């Protein structure tokens, strides 16, 4: 794996009333290998559009997504807000379907790390939303992508469950490092997770500011430290207040 480079000169689309709308303009971003990056920006600014471009679900844009000196297209795994588990397959079978060849040892390790070994033979209808989202995370990590895209995967979870799943995600990421691009509207969540925060403007979306999160990872479970960093961030970068 290597660093990933995003250079989107323009992304436009036609609205329902036949008007041309520019969603993204002159967006440049480098994703260092194995870094956890959170994208933060106002609703409707184009964050999901960017992830869809990176996942090759949207090819109608000007620019390039590449990795390495030879500008190779990076391999992608995408975790959506909806876990998208097949209801007629067990938890383990849902994970296995994402793999080109059987990898039982890897699946066992991922299930254990995410504390879900005990439900591996259950069907999705018997899982809580938090469990289903953990399975979606396991399935993505199992494919060993160059970059993992996460589009608000913890939205609608209650606070204790979201906190638990975030902690398990970080444990998994530290065991199996990947480059992660994570979209969230929750600045506290972004600070708790990220190595680096990328703040995005309203449409047409571009990068406004990038901030390294200086809180040691072992201290990220302390709400007072998260809140202190958040307040310092808002005081120092006043433009950010309009983006969250």
C-alpha positions as CSV (number, residue, x, y, z in Angstrom):
1,X,0.0,0.0,0.0
2,X,1.0,3.6,-0.4
3,X,-0.3,7.2,0.0
4,X,-3.5,7.9,-1.8
5,X,-4.0,11.2,-3.8
6,X,-7.3,12.8,-4.4
7,X,-7.4,15.6,-7.1
8,X,-11.0,16.4,-8.1
9,X,-11.1,19.5,-10.4
10,X,-14.9,19.5,-10.8
11,X,-17.9,17.4,-10.1
12,X,-21.2,18.7,-11.5
13,X,-24.7,17.3,-12.0
14,X,-28.0,18.4,-13.3
15,X,-30.7,19.2,-10.8
16,X,-34.4,18.3,-11.0
17,X,-35.1,21.7,-12.5
18,X,-32.4,21.2,-15.2
19,X,-29.9,23.5,-13.6
20,X,-26.1,22.7,-13.5
21,X,-24.9,22.3,-9.9
22,X,-21.2,22.1,-9.0
23,X,-20.8,19.8,-6.0
24,X,-17.0,19.7,-5.8
25,X,-14.4,22.1,-7.1
26,X,-10.6,22.0,-6.9
27,X,-10.4,19.5,-4.1
28,X,-6.9,18.2,-3.4
29,X,-6.2,15.8,-0.5
30,X,-3.4,13.4,0.3
31,X,-4.3,10.3,2.5
32,X,-1.1,9.0,4.1
33,X,-0.8,5.2,4.3
34,X,-2.6,3.8,7.4
35,X,-3.8,7.2,8.6
36,X,-7.3,7.6,10.1
37,X,-8.8,10.7,8.5
38,X,-12.2,12.2,9.4
39,X,-14.1,14.5,6.9
40,X,-16.2,17.1,8.6
41,X,-18.5,19.5,6.7
42,X,-22.0,20.9,6.5
43,X,-25.0,18.7,5.3
44,X,-25.3,18.5,1.6
45,X,-21.7,19.8,0.9
46,X,-20.7,16.7,-1.1
47,X,-19.0,14.3,1.4
48,X,-21.0,11.2,0.2
49,X,-20.5,12.3,-3.4
50,X,-16.7,12.3,-2.8
51,X,-16.9,8.8,-1.3
52,X,-18.9,7.5,-4.2
53,X,-16.3,8.9,-6.6
54,X,-13.6,7.2,-4.7
55,X,-15.5,3.9,-4.7
56,X,-16.0,4.2,-8.5
57,X,-19.7,4.4,-8.0
58,X,-19.7,7.8,-9.7
59,X,-17.4,8.2,-12.7
60,X,-18.8,11.5,-14.1
61,X,-16.2,14.0,-12.8
62,X,-13.0,15.7,-13.8
63,X,-9.9,14.6,-11.8
64,X,-8.1,11.6,-10.5
65,X,-7.9,9.2,-7.5
66,X,-4.6,7.4,-7.4
67,X,-2.0,5.7,-5.2
68,X,1.7,5.3,-5.6
69,X,4.1,6.7,-8.2
70,X,2.4,4.8,-11.0
71,X,-1.0,6.4,-10.3
72,X,-2.6,3.0,-9.7
73,X,-6.3,3.0,-8.7
74,X,-6.5,2.0,-5.0
75,X,-8.7,-0.9,-3.9
76,X,-11.7,0.2,-1.9
77,X,-14.0,-1.1,0.8
78,X,-17.1,0.9,1.6
79,X,-19.1,0.9,4.8
80,X,-22.5,2.6,4.4
81,X,-24.9,3.9,7.0
82,X,-27.1,0.8,6.3
83,X,-25.0,-2.4,7.1
84,X,-26.5,-4.1,4.0
85,X,-26.3,-7.7,5.3
86,X,-28.0,-10.4,3.4
87,X,-30.9,-11.7,5.6
88,X,-30.7,-15.3,4.3
89,X,-27.0,-15.6,5.2
90,X,-25.5,-16.0,8.7
91,X,-23.1,-13.5,10.1
92,X,-20.1,-15.6,9.1
93,X,-21.5,-16.3,5.6
94,X,-22.1,-12.5,5.1
95,X,-18.4,-12.0,5.8
96,X,-17.2,-14.9,3.7
97,X,-19.1,-13.6,0.6
98,X,-16.9,-10.6,0.4
99,X,-13.7,-12.7,0.1
100,X,-12.2,-14.2,-3.1
101,X,-11.0,-17.3,-1.2
102,X,-11.7,-18.8,2.3
103,X,-9.8,-17.1,5.1
104,X,-11.2,-18.7,8.3
105,X,-8.3,-17.7,10.5
106,X,-8.7,-14.0,9.6
107,X,-12.5,-14.1,10.1
108,X,-12.0,-15.7,13.5
109,X,-9.5,-13.0,14.5
110,X,-11.8,-10.2,13.3
111,X,-14.9,-11.7,15.0
112,X,-12.9,-12.0,18.3
113,X,-11.5,-8.5,18.1
114,X,-15.0,-7.1,17.6
115,X,-16.5,-9.3,20.3
116,X,-18.9,-11.1,18.0
117,X,-17.7,-14.7,17.9
118,X,-20.7,-15.8,19.9
119,X,-23.2,-14.7,17.2
120,X,-21.3,-15.8,14.0
121,X,-23.9,-18.4,13.1
122,X,-26.9,-16.2,13.8
123,X,-28.9,-14.4,11.0
124,X,-29.1,-10.6,10.7
125,X,-32.7,-10.4,11.9
126,X,-31.5,-11.5,15.4
127,X,-28.8,-8.8,15.6
128,X,-29.0,-5.3,17.1
129,X,-28.2,-2.4,14.9
130,X,-24.8,-2.0,16.7
131,X,-24.0,-5.6,16.1
132,X,-24.9,-5.3,12.4
133,X,-22.7,-2.4,12.0
134,X,-19.8,-4.2,13.6
135,X,-20.3,-7.0,11.1
136,X,-20.2,-4.5,8.2
137,X,-16.9,-3.3,9.6
138,X,-15.5,-6.8,9.9
139,X,-16.6,-7.6,6.3
140,X,-14.8,-4.5,5.0
141,X,-11.6,-5.1,6.9
142,X,-11.5,-8.8,5.8
143,X,-11.1,-7.7,2.2
144,X,-7.8,-5.9,3.1
145,X,-8.4,-2.8,0.9
146,X,-6.0,0.0,0.2
147,X,-8.6,2.4,1.7
148,X,-11.7,1.9,3.8
149,X,-14.5,4.4,3.2
150,X,-16.9,4.9,6.1
151,X,-20.1,7.1,5.6
152,X,-21.4,8.0,9.0
153,X,-21.5,4.3,10.0
154,X,-22.6,5.0,13.6
155,X,-25.4,7.5,12.9
156,X,-28.6,6.7,14.9
157,X,-26.8,4.6,17.4
158,X,-27.4,5.6,21.0
159,X,-24.4,7.2,22.8
160,X,-23.2,4.2,24.8
161,X,-23.4,1.9,21.8
162,X,-21.7,4.4,19.5
163,X,-18.9,4.8,22.0
164,X,-18.5,1.0,22.3
165,X,-18.4,0.5,18.5
166,X,-15.9,3.4,18.1
167,X,-13.6,1.8,20.6
168,X,-13.8,-1.6,19.0
169,X,-13.2,-0.1,15.6
170,X,-10.0,1.6,16.8
171,X,-8.9,-1.7,18.4
172,X,-9.4,-3.5,15.1
173,X,-7.7,-0.7,13.1
174,X,-4.6,-0.8,15.4
175,X,-4.4,-4.6,14.9
176,X,-5.0,-4.4,11.1
177,X,-3.9,-0.9,10.0
178,X,-5.6,0.6,7.0
179,X,-6.1,4.0,5.5
180,X,-9.5,5.1,6.6
181,X,-11.6,8.0,5.3
182,X,-14.5,8.5,7.7
183,X,-17.4,10.9,7.2
184,X,-19.2,12.4,10.3
185,X,-21.2,15.4,11.3
186,X,-20.2,14.8,15.0
187,X,-17.0,16.8,15.8
188,X,-16.5,15.0,19.1
189,X,-16.7,11.6,17.3
190,X,-14.2,12.9,14.7
191,X,-11.7,14.0,17.4
192,X,-12.1,10.7,19.3
193,X,-11.3,8.7,16.1
194,X,-9.0,10.6,13.8
195,X,-5.3,11.2,13.3
196,X,-6.3,14.2,11.2
197,X,-9.5,16.2,10.7
198,X,-10.3,17.6,7.2
199,X,-12.8,20.4,7.2
200,X,-14.8,20.9,4.0
201,X,-16.7,23.9,2.7
202,X,-20.3,24.1,1.6
203,X,-21.0,23.3,-2.0
204,X,-19.0,23.6,-4.2
205,X,-16.9,21.5,-1.7
206,X,-13.2,22.1,-1.2
207,X,-10.8,21.7,1.7
208,X,-11.0,24.6,4.1
209,X,-8.6,23.4,6.8
210,X,-6.7,20.3,8.0
211,X,-5.9,19.7,11.7
212,X,-3.9,17.0,13.4
213,X,-5.5,15.6,16.6
214,X,-2.8,15.8,19.3
215,X,-4.6,13.9,22.0
216,X,-2.8,10.5,22.7
217,X,-5.0,7.6,21.6
218,X,-5.0,6.1,25.1
219,X,-6.5,9.4,26.4
220,X,-9.3,9.6,23.8
221,X,-11.8,7.9,26.2
222,X,-11.8,11.0,28.4
223,X,-14.7,13.3,27.5
224,X,-13.2,16.3,29.1
225,X,-10.1,16.1,26.9
226,X,-12.2,15.7,23.8
227,X,-14.4,18.7,24.7
228,X,-11.3,20.8,25.6
229,X,-9.7,20.0,22.2
230,X,-13.0,20.7,20.4
231,X,-13.4,24.1,22.1
232,X,-9.8,25.1,21.3
233,X,-10.4,24.1,17.7
234,X,-13.4,26.2,17.4
235,X,-11.7,29.2,19.1
236,X,-8.6,29.0,16.9
237,X,-10.3,28.2,13.6
238,X,-13.4,30.3,13.7
239,X,-14.5,29.3,10.1
240,X,-15.0,25.8,11.4
241,X,-18.1,26.9,13.4
242,X,-20.0,27.3,10.1
243,X,-19.1,23.8,8.9
244,X,-20.5,21.7,11.7
